[in-house]
């Protein structure tokens, strides 16, 4: 069915904005691919697992510090009002930033007291010491979240990408600079991270001051209460997600030890890199678009846009999963070193679960539009409880593979719960026939590419992926009419740009172009 003009325009905008964010993401991933093999080789398996575990634990107080305000930044931004009323803009920026900073200071103090006094019997001494040392990251990351949300809502995609990439590069550089001074330890990594993020926060806050958008006397209590009221239900959703990320690591450490946690952290880290290629640019771009589409075009156009977007996502996700199953072993050896062999068996389960969970970007749209954030939180809390139960059952029996299987099953249940709840508001369907086609194409590509077996890990991964992509695209070209129509669509788009450039010429040219466009259709 042909797309409506408005939805087609929004799809182009989604691709355009996603490409901007994807550019920044590629920069961040490039830094990650450089730093990942460095850090996995510098730090021991146990230390690498501890670094990852501490960062996941800190996500919990950081989420509490933000109180969902990063979502309120998007919800309460009013471009027209702020462009004409400087005081309103100053009140908005000051309230959002200073409000989160105050909450973050309070939560950081509570966290320190909890670790020192209340949880000392549950947390071993070295871990407790490192958590207290790294607690400054709670304040820094809560403020970072708001600052990056400001760049996002102002559609400063270049600044957003530059800030994100530079912060990651600065973190890697600072940690490496501290290694000769402090040695190869978890504390060294945390020290470098804190210094780099402190500089990042200071630069962006100074930039807001220079724009005269921050003033303590402009803090608006009514706006702050409204912002917290909107974002607070999302905190429970975020907290449940954080617990989901942290609980499996805690249980792996408890059942299997520090070494096993290091293997699991490396496998999850590689899987996260793959998933971020889809999730980050898509999530950043799609939310503002469908919220605006809901307001301006209504329910039908929003449903159409999300339905088409989900279908294309599934097409890409099947292809990515096929490539992961082909190249996970070689990628692990190249990026993490052979000392992590065995962790590659976890990656297909982890990537599969993460790709399935990413569909919440589409399937939860109805809940977000109607502000049913409590329902989202409840679904994720139930899934988190399921994940803990599954890990307790599977880890003693299957080892590390049990944690990966538990995550996959948990994400499947999570998406089903969220889909059922959101469908009552905004039903987004999945075309079963199309999904079967994507699966068949992916299976054919895997069967062809898996026959390649070269001695070089790099050449083997590149060859398998190249053949896999070629076969997958070729199979889709034969089975899917939209893929077959893509070359003509790109040609029409190029012609349309040429026509727009010639609009200023004689009217006959635009009439001929319209006639030609109609023939192409």
PyMOL commands that set and color helices and strands:
alter all, ss='L'
color gray80, all
select helices_A, chain A and resi 5-42+45-66+69-75+79-84+86-118+125-133+136-153+157-182+186-210+216-218+221-256+258-296+299-336+338-340+344-358+360-363+365-369+373-398+400-423+432-449+457-479+481-501+507-520
alter helices_A, ss='H'
color red, helices_A
deselect
rebuild
show_as cartoon
